[in-house]
Amino acid sequence: MSLSADSQIRFAVPADVPAILGLIRELAEYERLLDQVVADEVALHRALFGERQYVEAFVALVEGDCVGFALFFHNFSTFLGKPGMYLEDLYVRPKFRGRGLGKALLTQVARIAVERDCGRMEWSVLDWNEPSIRFYESLGAKPLTDWTIFRLTGDALRGLGRSEP
């Protein structure tokens, strides 16, 4: 499916930060995690366009309005000896789904991963999010069933970071 003439996928620019943050909040609301969003425009701008660029993003535009995004960054596989690509978020507003925007965003991230000789591309999906799971599987993605994600945040992260090795 190709994009309609009024649709475009492009790298994010600094002026997109407010729209991307709005989409992040919409995604968090859908995932029932809105109470965990503490990011603001300053932090997001710094991560995307600061002196040290931690993440990159593509945006999906329809008639010039930002209606979706894909935010990603590099990780590294010691087993492959190559960089990998981690897709942190992929989101398209519900009203604009079914137009190929999600696939186009994911395709652009995959294209960058291939161009940069990444050995793999990974992301997480909530286990109850059946529409996304079906979408990813339709593209050939496979769930990793033997791995459990662990996370340190807040006091636990600060505590470990301040402890002596």
C-alpha positions in Angstrom: 0.0 0.0 0.0 1.5 3.3 -1.0 0.8 6.6 0.8 -1.8 9.0 -0.5 -0.7 12.2 -2.1 -1.6 14.2 1.1 0.6 12.0 3.3 4.4 12.2 4.0 6.9 10.4 6.2 10.0 12.5 7.1 12.7 12.9 9.8 11.5 15.0 12.7 12.6 18.6 12.9 12.8 20.8 16.1 9.4 22.3 15.3 7.8 18.9 15.5 8.6 18.5 19.2 5.3 19.8 20.6 3.3 17.5 18.2 5.5 14.5 19.0 5.0 15.1 22.8 1.3 15.2 22.2 1.4 11.9 20.4 3.5 10.4 23.2 0.7 11.4 25.6 -1.9 9.9 23.3 0.1 6.6 23.1 0.5 6.6 26.9 -3.2 7.1 27.4 -4.0 4.2 25.0 -1.5 2.0 26.9 -3.1 3.1 30.2 0.2 4.6 31.3 -0.5 8.4 31.0 0.3 8.9 34.7 3.9 7.8 33.9 4.6 10.5 31.3 6.8 13.2 32.8 8.6 14.2 29.6 8.3 17.8 28.5 9.2 19.7 25.4 12.6 20.7 26.7 13.7 17.2 27.6 12.3 15.8 24.3 14.1 18.5 22.3 17.3 17.8 24.1 17.1 14.1 23.4 16.3 14.5 19.8 18.4 17.5 18.8 20.7 18.3 21.7 24.5 18.2 21.7 24.3 14.5 22.2 21.5 13.0 20.2 20.0 10.1 22.1 17.1 9.3 19.8 15.8 9.9 16.3 12.3 10.2 15.0 10.2 10.0 11.9 6.9 11.8 11.7 3.9 11.0 9.6 2.1 14.0 8.2 -1.3 14.2 6.6 -2.1 17.5 5.0 0.8 18.9 6.9 -0.5 17.8 10.3 1.6 15.4 12.4 -0.5 12.4 13.0 2.1 9.7 13.9 5.6 9.1 14.8 8.3 6.5 15.2 11.1 7.1 17.8 14.2 4.9 17.8 17.8 4.6 18.9 20.8 2.4 18.5 21.6 -0.5 20.8 24.4 -3.1 20.4 24.5 -6.8 20.0 27.6 -8.4 21.5 26.7 -11.7 19.9 26.4 -10.2 16.4 29.2 -7.6 17.0 26.9 -5.1 15.3 24.7 -2.2 16.3 21.0 -2.8 16.4 18.0 -0.5 16.2 15.5 -0.2 19.0 12.1 1.1 18.2 10.9 2.9 21.4 7.5 4.0 20.1 5.4 3.7 17.0 2.1 5.5 17.1 -0.5 6.7 14.6 -3.7 8.5 15.7 -6.7 6.1 15.4 -8.4 8.3 12.9 -5.5 7.9 10.5 -4.9 4.2 10.9 -5.5 1.9 7.9 -3.8 4.3 5.5 -0.4 2.6 5.6 1.2 5.2 7.8 2.3 2.8 10.6 3.9 0.5 8.0 5.6 3.4 6.3 7.0 4.6 9.6 8.3 1.2 10.5 9.7 0.7 7.0 11.6 4.0 7.3 13.2 2.8 10.6 14.0 -0.5 9.0 15.6 1.2 6.0 17.8 3.3 8.4 18.8 0.1 10.3 19.8 -1.6 7.0 21.7 1.4 5.8 23.6 1.5 9.1 24.4 -2.2 8.9 22.4 -3.1 12.0 22.1 -6.7 12.8 18.6 -6.5 14.1 15.7 -4.3 15.0 13.7 -4.8 18.2 10.8 -3.3 20.1 8.3 -4.2 22.9 4.6 -4.4 22.7 2.1 -4.8 25.6 0.9 -8.4 25.7 -2.8 -7.3 25.6 -2.3 -5.1 22.5 -3.6 -7.7 20.0 -4.0 -5.2 17.0 -0.4 -4.2 17.2 0.8 -7.8 17.7 -1.1 -8.9 14.6 0.3 -5.9 12.6 3.9 -6.7 13.6 3.4 -10.4 12.9 2.0 -9.6 9.4 5.3 -7.9 8.6 7.3 -11.0 9.6 8.3 -9.9 13.2 8.5 -12.7 15.7 7.8 -12.4 19.5 10.7 -13.4 21.7 9.2 -15.8 24.2 12.3 -16.8 26.1 13.2 -13.3 27.3 11.8 -11.1 30.1 12.3 -7.4 30.2 13.7 -6.0 33.5 13.6 -2.3 34.4 15.2 -0.1 37.0 13.6 3.3 37.6 13.3 6.0 40.3 14.7 5.1 43.7 15.8 1.7 42.7 17.9 3.1 39.8 19.3 5.9 41.9 20.1 3.5 44.7 22.0 1.2 42.5 23.8 4.0 40.7 25.0 5.5 44.0 26.1 2.2 45.5 29.7 1.1 45.6 30.6 -1.7 43.1 
